[in-house]
Amino acid sequence: MARAPLLQLSDISLTFGGNPVFDGLSLVVQPGDRVALVGRNGSGKSTLMKVMAGLVEPDRGLRVVPPGVSVGYMEQDPDLSGFETLGDFAASALPEGEEYRVGMVAEGLKFNPETPVATASGGERRRAALAKLLAEAPELMLLDEPTNHLDIQAIEWLEAELTGTRTAFVLISHDRAFLRALTKATLWIDRGEVRRREAGFDGFEEWRETVWAEEDEARHKLDRKIKAEAKWAVEGISARRKRNQGRVRALAALRAERSSQIRRQGTAALEIESGTTSGKRVIEAKGIGKWFGDKTILQGFDLRVLRGDRVAFVGPNGVGKTTLLKMLTGEVAPDEGVVTLGTNLEIAVFDQTRAQLAPEATLWENLTGDPLMAVSGASDQVMVRGTPKHVVAYLKDFLFDERQVRAPVRSLSGGEKARLLLAKLMARPSNLLILDEPTNDLDVETLDLLQDVLGDYDGTVLLVSHDRDFIDRIATATVAMEGNGRATAYPGGWSDYAAQRPEAMAAAAAAAKAAKPVAREPAKPSKTTGLSFTERKRLDDLPGLIARLEAEIAELEEFLAVPDLYTKDPVKFRKGTEALTERQIALQRAEEEWLALEERA
């Protein structure tokens, strides 16, 4: 028997500032859907999600949610006014007595519910909004960039949480590894049109290129037809005028169709010019350490960076990755040890706080007012890699239109601010590029282009990122900062580090030992198919998932053991029992999956 949709949008049209965002849009979200919502920055992804959540009223069309179905939306900038702590906000929609749900997700998301709202950072506020949504457990979750401001460990926890849920969700994210692992359908917004593909994000790029190739071919055929009809109109319209009026009208319709087609937005014209060649040894750190009060950031760390290396720095939020970067570039002195910088270094820095941008100044002023980009005697030109260029033309290379040039930077989206900072960064020659969280808020196409640009860059790159896919594509070495002053360098990207880290190797060795047969007769060699990268990653993640489920089961059993809970509050008892049963089933499945994968491994 077919189940009713959780959400249905029919013939939705919406206009902002005279420009249509959507026109005649229709879509359906079914129970169990795991949908990636993708599209260029500015294409309307967040706006569509707000329409789905009922927070934005369309100009025309219908939004239908069946009675009894709850839809939850994770806000990017939640309003926490009126709440004393992050925990108060996260538990605000829960029934009395079910605040424990917030505690169950707070540890995985790495935020303290007792943190006062007044002192909470933007990242902590976003984690509280995500915790609120997960604790409420609606039938449909709408997640807008949930991995922003999460470190890799928290992202992996969230990935495991969403893998095990039965709740339907629609997900916006720039993290390709996250999208590939979780989604089974794709909604693609392109120039106001929404296409749906019944497959996850993994094949999205190929599908997009196929659609665009078909579109280009159709446009080419239409252009040829218009050209042929226009030639006929000039040469043959004088004869038999009345009989040919229909054909004239058809030509006008063809031209109207062609003019109504919206051309695709290009990719940002990213290009980094290497400066003078640096020395072969770019950075050498010997025995460096750093302390902030009683907290040890780093101790006894050695690292040598050679020209052309791409070094990624990973670790939990607050562990000291940015501090280490500043020590390696000479901005911050270590408390012990020595950092030696190579010769002829020209350093360019992309900082995660976007501090190089003046929020109240316009885009124009941010570029022309930069001493390193200003052109003497010219107020409308900037110096781009040694050549003067009009500021509007240069901003167009980074997908800004003329209306935005005179707007203040504070009016830009996160992705637009990142593109503006890249425009400043890439105008200058450099041979050492420092990228501190460059992937936040960038769309997939710009990430692809940035990856290609870094691949052609002759200089050296130091990168901090929580985007596992981006690290895998870029890094030649990965420095893992594990807390308590420990930092270790591993060859390769994130996947290489994940396979080499001690706990992963110890777990694999213990699993192999436990899996050895105990029969007295020699075991016969078993046929194995081996594991793919995704299966190996899943095998590494399952012990953590199993441990988490066991902890949650223990909490729920303790909650249900309260005397007279059933008689005093049967609703809470029923919900707790359902949650316990769900986690017991998930634990059984996880254990069976681990055994199956371990046997194959």
RAKA-V230361 format. One line per field, one symbol per residue. phi: phi as a letter, one per 20 degrees, with the letter a starting at -180 (. if undefined). psi: psi as a letter, one per 30 degrees, with the letter a starting at -180 (. if undefined). A space follows every 50 residues. Layout:
phi = ???
psi = ???
This chain:
phi = .fefffbcdclfcbccmndfecbmecbcdegnfcdedcqfgnfoffffff fffneceffbocdccggnedddceffcfedfndecffgffefdefgndfg ffffdfffemcegeffgfdffffffffffffgfffflffcddddlfefme efffffffgffffeeeffbdcdaeeffffffdecbcddeblnddddcebf fgdfgfffffffffffffffffffffffffffffecffelgffeffffff fffffffffefeffffefefbdefefffffeebcdcmebbcdmeeeebbm edbcddgnfcdedcqfgnfoffffgfffenfceffbncddefelecdccd efelffdefeefggffefefgfdfdgncdcccedlncfbfffffffgdme effegeefffeefgfffffffffffefdfbccddddlfegmefffffgff fffffefeedcdcdbdeffffgfdfebcdeednlnebcecfneffffgfe fgffffffffffffeffdfffgfffefcemdfffffffffefgfffffff ffffffffffefgmffffbfffffffffffffffffffffffffffffff f
psi = kkkklekkkkhkkkkkhfkkeljhkklkklkfkjkkjlllkgfgeeeeee eefgfkklellkkkklkfkkkkkjkeikjgkfkeleeeefgfgklkfgff eeeffeeefhljffkkefgkleeeeeeeeeeeeeefilfkkjjjhffkgk leeeeeeeeeefeflfkklkkkkfjeeeeeffkflkkjkjhfkkkkkhla fegeeeeeeeeeeeeeeeeeeeeeeeeeeeeeeefgffkheefgeeeeee eeeeeeeeffkjkkkllkikkkkkalkllejekkkjhklkkjbfkjekkh kkkkklkfljkkklllkgfgeeeeeeefggekklflakkkkalhkjkkkj kffhffkjeflleeeeeffjeffkkkgkfglljjhfkkkkeeeeeefggk lfffegllefflleeeeeeeeeeeeffkklgjkjjjhffkfkleeeeeee eeeeefkfakkkkklgjeeeeefekflkjjjglhgkkkkkkaaeeeeeff keeeeeeeeeeeeffkkgkekkkkkkkkflkleeeeeeeefeeeeeeeee eeeeeeeeeffkkgeeeeifeeeeeeeeeeeeeeeeeeeeeeeeeeeeee .
